[in-house]
């Protein structure tokens, strides 16, 4: 049954694509001490819990969804899901660390 979830996310990425909003190596516009470890952006024509498109990170692998990161920001008191596209184990850990700063907490759900 879990494979259905990942299959649908793969189809979503295949049909809608991924738009880079912050390229790997660029500095965050507000938190200038932070550099993006991977391409960060969104899946166009989707909706997330914050009303914007679904956020995503793209790694160096294929266009297959390799996991998700669920985040909670205690300062903003909100939760979001970040889709991981083509991320290796090491890249997943970089994304997880990116969402465990300050008031932010996160968990990683690997695609098995």
C-alpha positions as CSV (number, residue, x, y, z in Angstrom):
1,X,0.0,0.0,0.0
2,X,2.9,2.4,0.8
3,X,4.2,2.0,-2.8
4,X,1.0,3.7,-4.0
5,X,1.9,6.8,-2.1
6,X,5.4,7.0,-3.7
7,X,4.0,6.1,-7.1
8,X,1.6,9.0,-7.0
9,X,4.4,11.4,-6.0
10,X,6.6,10.1,-8.8
11,X,3.7,10.8,-11.2
12,X,3.2,14.3,-9.8
13,X,6.9,15.2,-10.3
14,X,6.9,13.6,-13.7
15,X,3.8,15.6,-14.9
16,X,4.4,18.9,-13.1
17,X,8.2,19.0,-12.9
18,X,10.4,20.9,-10.4
19,X,11.1,24.6,-10.4
20,X,14.4,25.7,-8.7
21,X,13.8,28.7,-6.5
22,X,17.2,28.6,-4.7
23,X,20.1,26.9,-6.5
24,X,22.6,24.7,-4.8
25,X,25.4,26.9,-3.3
26,X,23.3,30.1,-3.1
27,X,22.9,32.1,0.1
28,X,19.5,32.4,1.8
29,X,18.2,36.0,1.2
30,X,17.4,36.6,4.9
31,X,19.6,34.1,6.9
32,X,22.9,35.0,5.2
33,X,24.8,32.4,7.2
34,X,22.9,29.6,5.4
35,X,23.9,28.2,2.1
36,X,21.6,25.8,0.2
37,X,23.2,22.4,0.0
38,X,21.0,21.2,-2.9
39,X,18.6,22.8,-5.4
40,X,15.5,23.9,-3.5
41,X,12.2,24.9,-5.0
42,X,8.7,23.7,-5.6
43,X,6.4,21.4,-7.7
44,X,4.4,23.8,-9.9
45,X,0.6,23.7,-9.9
46,X,0.3,22.1,-6.5
47,X,-0.9,23.3,-3.1
48,X,0.8,22.7,0.3
49,X,-0.6,23.4,3.8
50,X,0.8,26.9,3.7
51,X,-1.2,27.7,0.5
52,X,1.9,27.8,-1.7
53,X,3.2,25.1,-4.0
54,X,4.6,21.9,-2.5
55,X,8.3,22.5,-1.5
56,X,10.9,20.1,-2.8
57,X,14.7,19.5,-2.8
58,X,16.4,18.0,-5.8
59,X,19.5,15.8,-5.4
60,X,22.0,14.4,-7.9
61,X,20.0,11.3,-8.8
62,X,17.1,10.5,-11.0
63,X,13.7,12.3,-11.0
64,X,12.3,9.6,-8.7
65,X,11.0,10.7,-5.3
66,X,13.3,9.2,-2.6
67,X,11.6,10.4,0.5
68,X,9.9,13.3,2.3
69,X,10.9,15.6,5.2
70,X,8.1,16.7,7.6
71,X,9.0,20.0,9.3
72,X,7.6,21.8,12.3
73,X,8.6,25.4,13.0
74,X,7.9,26.3,16.7
75,X,8.3,30.0,16.1
76,X,5.7,30.1,13.2
77,X,3.8,27.2,14.7
78,X,3.3,25.5,11.4
79,X,4.1,22.2,9.7
80,X,5.1,21.4,6.1
81,X,6.2,18.5,3.9
82,X,9.2,18.7,1.6
83,X,9.5,16.2,-1.2
84,X,12.9,14.8,-1.9
85,X,13.7,14.2,-5.6
86,X,16.6,12.0,-6.5
87,X,18.4,12.4,-3.2
88,X,21.1,10.0,-2.0
89,X,21.3,9.0,1.6
90,X,23.9,11.7,2.2
91,X,21.8,14.4,0.4
92,X,18.8,13.4,2.5
93,X,20.9,14.0,5.7
94,X,21.9,17.4,4.4
95,X,18.2,18.3,3.9
96,X,17.3,17.0,7.3
97,X,20.0,19.1,8.9
98,X,18.8,22.2,7.0
99,X,15.4,21.8,8.6
100,X,16.8,21.3,12.1
101,X,18.0,24.8,12.8
102,X,16.7,27.3,15.4
103,X,13.0,26.8,16.1
104,X,12.7,24.2,13.3
105,X,12.4,20.5,13.9
106,X,12.1,17.8,11.2
107,X,11.8,14.1,10.6
108,X,12.9,12.2,7.5
109,X,10.7,9.5,5.9
110,X,12.8,7.3,3.5
111,X,11.2,5.6,0.5
112,X,11.8,1.9,1.1
